[in-house]
Amino acid sequence: MPALSDYIDLSQPSLWVAVGSICFNPLFWNFVARQEYRNKVLTKLALRKPYLGCYLLGVTIFGLGILRDHLYQTALASQPTLPFLHYTEFKLVAAAVFAWGSILVGTSMWALGYTGTYLGDYFGILMDHKVESFPFNVTSSPMYTGSTLCFLGTALWYEAPAGLVLTALVYVVYQLALAYEDPFTGAIYARREAERASAASKGKQIDAAPAQASSSAVRSRRSEL
Ligand SMILES: *[C@@H]1O[C@H](CO)[C@@H](O)[C@H](O)[C@H]1NC(C)=O
């Protein structure tokens, strides 16, 4: 009778390191972003320059993403494989899934720009309008969807059932992150709309507003790396 350990080796520390990294990343950027929004911690550290703070956070998030991907692959390399997945067809599926995931992540970064991707809205750097072009017309959170697909493609490539379990964890973690982030960023943009509406009614000033309240817009969501 097949045992669980034929599919996933829970005794490998690298597996738990990967679990930790997958859970840590969204916790980290949400914690830091909320701190930034409430107390302007990064902006203060970055010599009161919100753009510099956002760039530094972006570099950090990007680096943590690279590290997490590395830890994930390291974990899969020491996990049992499923002979069933050892077919060329699955390698092709793995490559296609990974490629599609990368396209979703890459094109959403392109569409959002640097500050749109890396939580600029928490720094007061708001998007001018909601991005609805590709890939946002395919899925509402293409970065999370794309990133999850990259995990799935990698799991198939390594033929490792443990990778499928970790991919499911990535999915759950991203769903939780979305449930936590979306209402908050929605409120940031709703506040900007309210400020603009009140400014307009107070005498139709022409746009002299700082970056905090640029032109009209609804919220637009980045979604991770
Ligand atoms: C999304 O936009 C792209 C590029 O403009 C287009 O080719 C594609 O058909 C659109 N997809 C959907 C589902 O609307």
The ligand as a MOL file (V3000), in Angstrom:
LIG
                    3D

  0  0  0     0  0            999 V3000
M  V30 BEGIN CTAB
M  V30 COUNTS 14 14 0 0 0
M  V30 BEGIN ATOM
M  V30 1 C -7.8270 41.3410 -23.4690 0
M  V30 2 O -7.1050 42.2780 -24.2240 0
M  V30 3 C -6.2830 41.7000 -25.2150 0
M  V30 4 C -5.3680 42.7610 -25.7960 0
M  V30 5 O -6.0630 43.9850 -25.9770 0
M  V30 6 C -7.1690 41.0330 -26.2550 0
M  V30 7 O -6.3880 40.4740 -27.2960 0
M  V30 8 C -7.9670 39.9510 -25.5760 0
M  V30 9 O -8.8590 39.3510 -26.4650 0
M  V30 10 C -8.7410 40.4990 -24.3700 0
M  V30 11 N -9.2930 39.3960 -23.6390 0
M  V30 12 C -10.5280 39.3910 -23.1430 0
M  V30 13 C -10.9410 38.1890 -22.3880 0
M  V30 14 O -11.2780 40.3250 -23.3090 0
M  V30 END ATOM
M  V30 BEGIN BOND
M  V30 1 1 1 2
M  V30 2 1 1 10
M  V30 3 1 2 3
M  V30 4 1 3 4
M  V30 5 1 3 6
M  V30 6 1 4 5
M  V30 7 1 6 7
M  V30 8 1 6 8
M  V30 9 1 8 9
M  V30 10 1 8 10
M  V30 11 1 10 11
M  V30 12 1 11 12
M  V30 13 1 12 13
M  V30 14 2 12 14
M  V30 END BOND
M  V30 END CTAB
M  END
